[in-house]
């Protein structure tokens, strides 16, 4: 896939009306637009079901990497995880087309590459190269898309191991990969991850920094990510953060990959306190 007509979209989290408005705004300039979302399609906003239906109906003009909320939906749907509050997810779980929607979601990648852009939901460890990131993501994707995917969800949750090693095996290895790609914010230089702090860069725990503030093996590659609403829009030469807090009363943001032109729509506040995501 090349970057022509590709528009990267930040975390939607069930804000389908804003997605519709943003998509229409983009189509006014580019009738051949393709949307690629950086994950967290569902939850916390009011219309997760409509969001999934719209993206599935768009066929090959819409794609996404998986976010932590998307994986949570799959875990709840397949009985491997009991949600503390499934108010936002219940319409999907009860929908007559739930199997089609969940199957589409389960077949999304955890990392993707478009030209010289690497797309993940949360982050990449400093020691990982682009190819390693794609290869590790593929390890999880094979399991997610295989016959025994329910077993994966039974053991997906947990903060350990908090440090990556190529020696990791089995579910410890897969869980660590998932946590890097869908939950990472702060880590140490050696790659030990911290998952509790969800605020901005000034709130880094002692000994930790944002994953992108270290010298990284991916420094020469453009990385596009979401997940961290407390950052807001982040535009650096080789780093683009697109979670602009739609569900928190911020904006839903899209960026045209070819020239970094931004498209934004304002969003009502569906959640009262910014806790990150």
PyMOL commands that set and color helices and strands:
alter all, ss='L'
color gray80, all
select helices_A, chain A and resi 16-29+48-57+59-61+68-77+90-93+98-106+130-144+149-154+170-183+201-203+211-213+229-231
alter helices_A, ss='H'
color red, helices_A
select strands_A, chain A and resi 6-9+34-37+62-64+111-114+117-120+186-187+193-194+209-210+222-225+234-236+239-241+251-256+262-266
alter strands_A, ss='S'
color yellow, strands_A
deselect
rebuild
show_as cartoon
